[in-house]
Protein backbone atom coordinates (compact mmCIF):
# COMPACT_ATOMS: atom_id res chain seq x y z
CA UNK A 1 0.00 0.00 0.00
CA UNK A 2 1.01 3.60 -0.30
CA UNK A 3 0.00 7.11 -1.19
CA UNK A 4 1.06 9.32 -4.07
CA UNK A 5 0.65 12.93 -2.98
CA UNK A 6 1.54 15.49 -5.63
CA UNK A 7 1.66 19.09 -4.44
CA UNK A 8 2.45 21.57 -7.15
CA UNK A 9 3.45 25.22 -6.95
CA UNK A 10 0.78 27.82 -7.49
CA UNK A 11 0.75 30.30 -10.35
CA UNK A 12 0.86 34.01 -9.50
CA UNK A 13 -0.38 37.23 -11.02
CA UNK A 14 2.22 39.91 -11.88
CA UNK A 15 1.97 43.68 -12.37
CA UNK A 16 3.66 43.36 -15.79
CA UNK A 17 3.83 40.52 -18.28
CA UNK A 18 6.00 37.75 -16.85
CA UNK A 19 7.51 34.64 -18.45
CA UNK A 20 9.73 32.24 -16.57
CA UNK A 21 10.54 28.64 -16.09
CA UNK A 22 12.76 26.08 -14.48
CA UNK A 23 14.19 22.67 -15.15
CA UNK A 24 15.88 20.13 -12.95
CA UNK A 25 17.15 16.60 -13.07
CA UNK A 26 18.46 14.05 -10.64
CA UNK A 27 19.98 10.60 -10.39
CA UNK A 28 19.83 8.21 -7.44
CA UNK A 29 22.27 5.35 -7.14
CA UNK A 30 20.12 3.26 -4.78
CA UNK A 31 17.78 2.33 -7.65
CA UNK A 32 19.41 3.96 -10.70
CA UNK A 33 16.50 6.40 -10.80
CA UNK A 34 16.67 9.14 -13.39
CA UNK A 35 14.20 12.01 -13.05
CA UNK A 36 13.58 15.29 -14.78
CA UNK A 37 11.26 18.22 -14.23
CA UNK A 38 10.25 21.15 -16.42
CA UNK A 39 8.02 24.10 -15.47
CA UNK A 40 6.85 27.14 -17.43
CA UNK A 41 5.12 30.21 -15.94
CA UNK A 42 3.33 33.00 -17.81
CA UNK A 43 1.41 35.79 -16.08
CA UNK A 44 0.00 39.29 -16.21
CA UNK A 45 -2.29 41.41 -14.01
CA UNK A 46 -5.46 39.55 -15.01
CA UNK A 47 -4.25 35.98 -15.69
CA UNK A 48 -1.59 33.36 -15.05
CA UNK A 49 -0.69 29.94 -16.44
CA UNK A 50 1.67 27.41 -14.86
CA UNK A 51 2.52 24.19 -16.70
CA UNK A 52 4.85 21.64 -15.14
CA UNK A 53 5.78 18.02 -15.64
CA UNK A 54 8.01 15.34 -14.18
CA UNK A 55 9.26 12.01 -15.48
CA UNK A 56 10.96 9.25 -13.44
CA UNK A 57 12.41 5.83 -14.28
CA UNK A 58 13.84 3.52 -11.60
CA UNK A 59 15.25 0.01 -11.38
CA UNK A 60 15.04 -2.30 -8.37
CA UNK A 61 16.23 -0.75 -5.10
CA UNK A 62 19.54 -1.92 -3.62
CA UNK A 63 19.44 -2.53 0.15
CA UNK A 64 22.15 -3.65 2.60
CA UNK A 65 20.57 -7.12 2.39
CA UNK A 66 20.68 -7.11 -1.44
CA UNK A 67 18.38 -6.21 -4.31
CA UNK A 68 14.71 -5.57 -3.44
CA UNK A 69 13.11 -7.47 -6.30
CA UNK A 70 10.13 -6.05 -8.15
CA UNK A 71 10.60 -2.49 -6.77
CA UNK A 72 11.11 -0.84 -10.19
CA UNK A 73 8.79 1.81 -11.65
CA UNK A 74 8.35 4.30 -14.48
CA UNK A 75 6.02 7.25 -13.94
CA UNK A 76 5.22 10.78 -15.03
CA UNK A 77 2.96 13.63 -14.06
CA UNK A 78 1.76 16.85 -15.59
CA UNK A 79 0.06 19.79 -13.93
CA UNK A 80 -1.70 22.79 -15.46
CA UNK A 81 -2.91 25.73 -13.38
CA UNK A 82 -4.80 28.69 -14.77
CA UNK A 83 -6.11 31.79 -13.01
CA UNK A 84 -8.23 34.56 -14.53
CA UNK A 85 -9.67 37.74 -13.04
CA UNK A 86 -12.65 38.48 -15.34
CA UNK A 87 -13.88 41.50 -13.33
CA UNK A 88 -12.81 43.31 -10.18
CA UNK A 89 -12.89 41.11 -7.03
CA UNK A 90 -13.74 37.96 -9.06
CA UNK A 91 -11.37 35.08 -9.82
CA UNK A 92 -11.70 31.81 -11.71
CA UNK A 93 -9.05 29.15 -11.12
CA UNK A 94 -8.66 25.82 -12.91
CA UNK A 95 -6.30 23.00 -11.98
CA UNK A 96 -5.64 19.79 -13.90
CA UNK A 97 -3.25 17.05 -12.77
CA UNK A 98 -2.42 13.75 -14.44
CA UNK A 99 -0.24 11.02 -12.96
CA UNK A 100 0.55 7.82 -14.85
CA UNK A 101 2.81 4.86 -14.07
CA UNK A 102 3.74 1.71 -15.91
CA UNK A 103 5.49 -1.43 -14.71
CA UNK A 104 5.36 -0.33 -11.09
CA UNK A 105 6.50 -3.33 -9.08
CA UNK A 106 5.09 -4.24 -5.71
CA UNK A 107 7.92 -5.75 -3.64
CA UNK A 108 6.97 -9.06 -2.03
CA UNK A 109 6.91 -10.01 1.57
CA UNK A 110 6.00 -12.93 3.76
CA UNK A 111 2.50 -13.01 2.20
CA UNK A 112 3.94 -13.99 -1.21
CA UNK A 113 5.81 -17.14 -2.15
CA UNK A 114 9.42 -16.52 -3.22
CA UNK A 115 8.54 -17.06 -6.90
CA UNK A 116 5.46 -14.73 -6.84
CA UNK A 117 5.41 -11.27 -8.40
CA UNK A 118 2.87 -8.47 -8.28
CA UNK A 119 2.92 -5.24 -10.25
CA UNK A 120 0.75 -2.38 -11.34
CA UNK A 121 0.54 -2.71 -15.12
CA UNK A 122 -1.30 0.61 -15.38
CA UNK A 123 -1.81 3.41 -12.88
CA UNK A 124 -3.61 6.64 -13.72
CA UNK A 125 -4.85 9.52 -11.65
CA UNK A 126 -6.62 12.42 -13.32
CA UNK A 127 -7.86 15.30 -11.21
CA UNK A 128 -9.72 18.43 -12.30
CA UNK A 129 -10.76 21.23 -9.99
CA UNK A 130 -12.30 24.63 -10.58
CA UNK A 131 -13.12 27.48 -8.23
CA UNK A 132 -14.90 30.78 -8.66
CA UNK A 133 -14.23 33.29 -5.90
CA UNK A 134 -15.93 36.61 -5.23
CA UNK A 135 -14.23 38.87 -2.67
CA UNK A 136 -16.76 41.07 -0.89
CA UNK A 137 -16.22 44.25 1.11
CA UNK A 138 -18.90 43.31 3.65
CA UNK A 139 -17.40 42.90 7.15
CA UNK A 140 -19.53 39.85 8.00
CA UNK A 141 -19.11 38.03 4.68
CA UNK A 142 -15.67 38.51 3.13
CA UNK A 143 -15.62 35.83 0.45
CA UNK A 144 -17.96 33.57 -1.51
CA UNK A 145 -16.38 30.60 -3.27
CA UNK A 146 -17.84 27.87 -5.45
CA UNK A 147 -15.67 24.77 -5.96
CA UNK A 148 -15.84 21.70 -8.16
CA UNK A 149 -13.60 18.61 -7.94
CA UNK A 150 -13.48 15.48 -10.04
CA UNK A 151 -10.94 12.69 -9.69
CA UNK A 152 -10.53 9.45 -11.63
CA UNK A 153 -8.19 6.73 -10.35
CA UNK A 154 -7.23 3.50 -12.15
CA UNK A 155 -4.98 0.78 -10.74
CA UNK A 156 -4.60 -2.41 -12.76
CA UNK A 157 -2.74 -5.07 -10.80
CA UNK A 158 -1.18 -8.22 -12.22
CA UNK A 159 -0.47 -11.05 -9.78
CA UNK A 160 1.73 -14.01 -10.68
CA UNK A 161 1.55 -16.38 -7.69
CA UNK A 162 3.72 -18.88 -9.56
CA UNK A 163 5.44 -19.28 -12.91
CA UNK A 164 2.37 -20.95 -14.45
CA UNK A 165 -0.53 -18.90 -12.98
CA UNK A 166 -1.30 -15.23 -13.79
CA UNK A 167 -4.22 -13.21 -12.38
CA UNK A 168 -5.18 -9.78 -13.72
N, C-alpha and C positions, 0 to 999 in steps of 0.2 A: 504494500500500500504506500501511498505517498500523495503529496500535494504539489501541483505546479502553480505558483503564485507569481504572476507577471505584473509588476508595477512599473508603469512607464512615466516618463517626465511629462509635465503639462506643457502646452503651448502658451505663449504670452503675447499680449498686444504690445505694440511699440508706437511711440509718438511719430516716428518716421518709418518709411519702408525699411524692412530688415530682412536679410537673407543670411543664413548661417547653416552650419552643419558640423558633424563630427564623425569620425570613424575610429574604430579600435579593433584590435585582434589579440588573441592570446593562445598560448599552448601550454598544456599541462602534461607533465611526464607520467603521472600516476596512471593515466588511461589514454595517453597519446591524443588527448582531446584538442582539436583545433576549433577556434571560434572566431567569428567576426561580427562586427556591428557597424551599421551605417545609419545616420540620422540626418534629416534635412528639416530646417525651420524656415518658414516664410511668415511675415507678419506686417501689419500696418495698424492704424488707429482703430479700424472697424472690423478687422478679421485677423485670424492666424491659422496656419496649417502646420502640423508637425507629423512627419512620416519617418518611421524608424523600423529597422528590421535586424534580426540576429539569426545566424546560422551556426550550428554546432555539430561536430562529428566526433564520436569517442569510441575507442576500443574497450576491451575488458579491463577492469581496474586491477592494478597490481597491489597486493597487500603484503605485509610481512610474512603471512602464511602461504603466499603464492597468488596465482591468478584467480580472481573472482569470476568464474565462468558465467557467461550469459549476462554480463552487466553492460554491454555495449549499447549505444543509441545514436541516432541521427535525428536532429530536430531543427525546427526553424519557427520564427514568429515574426509577425508584422503588425504594426500598430499605426493607425491613422487618427489624428485628433484635429478637429475643426471647430473654431469658434467664430461667431458672427454677431455683431451688434447692429440689428436692423434699424432700431430707433433708440433714442435716449432712454437709458435705464432698463433696456431689454437686452437679453443675450440668449442665443441659441448655441448649444454645444453638442457635437456629435463625436462619438468615440467608437472605433471598430478595432477589434483585436482578433488575430487568427494565430493559433498555435497548431503545429502539425509535427508528428514524429513517425518514423518508420523504423522497423527492426529494433525496437526498444526492448532489450532483454529484461527478464525478471529473474534475478539471481535466486538460486534454489536455497533450500534449507532442510531442516530435518523432516518437513512434511513431504518432500519430493524424494523419490529414489535417485540414486547417483546418476543414472542414465537419463532422467527426465529433464525436459527443457520447457520453459514457458516464455512467451514473448508477446508483446503488443505488435501485431502486424500493421495496425493503423490506429493512430490517435489523432483526433481533431478536436479543437475547441474554437468555436466562433462566438464572439460576443459583440453585441451592438447595444449602445446606450445613447439616449438623447435626453437633453434637458432644456427647458425653456424657463428662464428666470426673469422676473420683473422685480426690480428694486424700487421700493416705495419710500416716500418721505414721511409717512405716518409713524409716529412714535410707538404705537402699539403693534403695528404690523409692518415689519421692515422689508420682508421679502416673501414673494410667492414663487414657488418653483414646481413645475410639472416634470416628472421623470418617467422614462420608459427604458426597460431593460429586456433583452432577449439573449439567451445563451443556449447554444447547441453543443453537446459533448458526445463524442463517439470514441469507444475503446473496443477494438476487436482484439481478442486474446486467442492465441494458438497454444494449446497444451499438447506436449508429446510425452506421455507418461512412460513410453518405452520406444525402442527403435521401430516397432511395427504398428503402433497405435498413435493416431493423431486426432485430436478433438479441436474443432474451431467454433 
